[in-house]
């Protein structure tokens, strides 16, 4: 019995030593994403991708379920200048997440039509959600808010094409754009905000959170960490994202 108790104590001691060693190793190799996030904004040099001149941009406003995913999905597309999420299509002014008043969760996409067309964005819109399924609630309904006649005609053509392909029209609503209220900060670039080290690199560059949200670089990064984009695309533009070498290595390891 004494030897058995001694054996148990020895095994317990070994387990403790192993646990301490493993914990120390993990802490020593703490992942880049856990680095301390700087809480203050600055006024640093802009990232190369954000310095590109943008003229003649257009806006697409689309509702396709929870807006976190679409924010990332569209943000990584070449030709998209910036994204933001918010509320549209309801009855009350200044809606909030807890007081929607008939508004739908919506992503607003500013894009360069010389690089990506509205039709191409509609293809991403329909491939990114099931437009034939009944929404869980009206805030998650499918809507195309057209900004002009050209967008309306493009959307009608796409809806007609899908109706012919599937034998029934999708549930997607087509409505004239009448306003957009930006959602609360914690909804903006939701995927990116989960990674403190990246946010720590970004904050000193921008004068405010609004400026950060409207950045092309931030839209791309949110897309990559959200699971979109390709390794080939990342390799091509990673030098323009302005990340440190550690940030580049970490981001490259995530994108496949």
RAQUI-V818597 format. One record per helix or strand of 3 or more residues. SS is the DSSP state (A for helix, B for strand). FROM is the first residue (numbers start at 0). TO is the last residue. If there is no record, write none. Layout:
<<SS & FROM & TO> <SS & FROM & TO>>
This chain:
<<A & 1 & 27> <A & 31 & 33> <A & 47 & 50> <B & 56 & 63> <A & 66 & 74> <B & 79 & 87> <B & 103 & 111> <A & 117 & 126> <A & 137 & 139> <B & 141 & 145> <A & 148 & 165> <B & 172 & 175> <A & 184 & 186> <A & 189 & 192> <A & 195 & 202> <A & 208 & 212> <A & 215 & 224> <A & 230 & 239> <A & 244 & 253>>
